[in-house]
Amino acid sequence: MKVMWCAPLLLLVVGCAADQPAQQPTVTVTASAADPTTPQQTSPTPSEPPDPTVAPPTDPQPSAPPPQSTAPPTKPRPPSAPGSARTAVVPAVVGVNHQLAQDTMQAAGFYYLLEEDATGQGRLLINDRNWVVVSQSPAGGSTAPLDTKIVLRSKKIGE
């Protein structure tokens, strides 16, 4: 339970602060539904004298409507054609720690990553840092769309 350790800590903090003189902080909170362009007057804190140059608030004037934009509205872009996807060079990660290989692929813009046990045992790669990439598809150095499925086949280090 996370709450249990807070109580002794709270008592320790409160007990340590008992020797210091109590000093009340001054907080001024204002809330209004008035026009945000109208200046609001806040009440002075006890340590500040009232400012005689500030006039008391008057009835707010009706505000002018916001200026209209003269720029033409932007049109949504049509969906891209299947052959016009952004492409990038697939990083070569064979022989690299599996976790570093995933990080490298994502840094290059490839996020559709699959991983397989290269020994054929069907094991799950739970701790990616204990595995090394032995093959990849598509091959490193080739150009591919960023939404391409990248398959990393790995085996445990030392196998």
Disulfide bonds with the S-S distance in Angstrom:
none
